[in-house]
Amino acid sequence: MQYFQRYTTPQGFDDLLMESNGEALCGLHFVSKNKNFDNTNLPIFQETKKWLDKYFSGCQPDFTPKFSLKNSTKFQHDIYELLLKITFGKILTYGELAKIIAQKYGKEKMSAQAVGGAVGKNPICIIIPCHRIIGANNKLGGFSGGILNKIALLKLEGINLSKNF
């Protein structure tokens, strides 16, 4: 069974929808402020709220809520593990991420588009920081949570958008 709860974000962001299987966080997605959901109160949602509160205060949280990537492929899982290593306030390009994953797989190179496809399927935004990946020539590129949310997240982390984009 899937459970949901809305997280009300600070001004400048769309709200977030938390999704759980009852034990772990399975999804974290930006949603319109006018969409309504049944709000189930679970311990994992309380833990995720604490993480989000700390993050939106401008700090990298020092813990990670329990999450599940059950429906992700091995390649996606490997990409998400690399995303988790990108620290607060830092960015990488899809090409840089492709080079890292190619090394991990013992390959000469890896398609940045394949990496982008995996990044775009990230089920747990912000906690698995896919917003920290940008395109070649420092282009923002797409973001399943909406480009305005991506810009706001990067600004929150102190990324100088005028310098990088």
NORBEL-V514996 format. One record per pair of residues at least 24 apart in sequence whose C-alpha atoms are under 10 Angstrom apart, sorted by the first residue. I is the first residue (numbers start at 0). J is the second residue. Records with the same first field share a line. If there is no record, write none. Layout:
I->J  J
This chain:
1->25  39
2->36  37  38  39  40  41  44
3->27  36  37  38  39  40  41  44
4->35  36  37  38  39  40  41  44  45  48
5->29  30  32  34  35  36  37  38  39  44  48
6->30  38  44  47  48  51  52
7->32  48  51  52
8->32  51  52  55
9->52  55  56
11->147  148  150  151  152
12->144  145  147  148  149  150  151  152
13->144  145  147  148
14->148
15->51  124  144
17->43  44  47  48  123
18->43  44  66  122  123
19->43  44  66  67
20->66  67
22->65  66  67
23->47  64  65  66  67  68
24->64  65  66  67  68  122  123
25->65  66  67  68  69  70  122  123
26->66  67  68  121  122  123  124
27->66  121  122  123  124  125  126  127  144
28->121  122  123  124  125  143  144
29->123  124  125  143  144  145  148
30->144  145
47->126
50->126
51->125  126
54->87  125  126  152  155  156
55->152  155  156
56->155  156
57->87  88  152  154  155  156  157
58->87  88  155  156
59->86  87  88  126  156
60->87  126
63->126  127
64->126
66->122  123  126  127
67->122  123
68->121  122  123
70->122
71->117  120  121  122
72->117
74->100  104  113  114  117
75->113  114  116  117  118  119  120  121
76->117  118  121
77->103  104  117
78->114  115  117  118  121  127  129
79->117  118  120  121  122  123  127  128  129
80->127
81->127  128  129
82->118  121  126  127  128  129  130  131  132
83->125  126  127  128  129
84->127  128
85->127  128  129  131  132
86->128  131  156
87->128  131  153  155  156  157  158
88->131  152  153  154  155  156  157  158  159
89->131  132  153  156  157  158
90->128  129  130  131  132  133  137  153  158  163
91->129  130  131  132  133  134  135  137
92->131  132  133  134  135  136  137  138  139  140
93->118  131  132  133  134  135  137  140
94->132  133  134  135
95->132  133  134  135
96->132  133
111->135
115->140  141
118->142  143
119->143  144
125->149  152
128->152
131->156  158
133->163  164
134->164
136->163  164
137->162  163  164
138->163  164
139->163  164
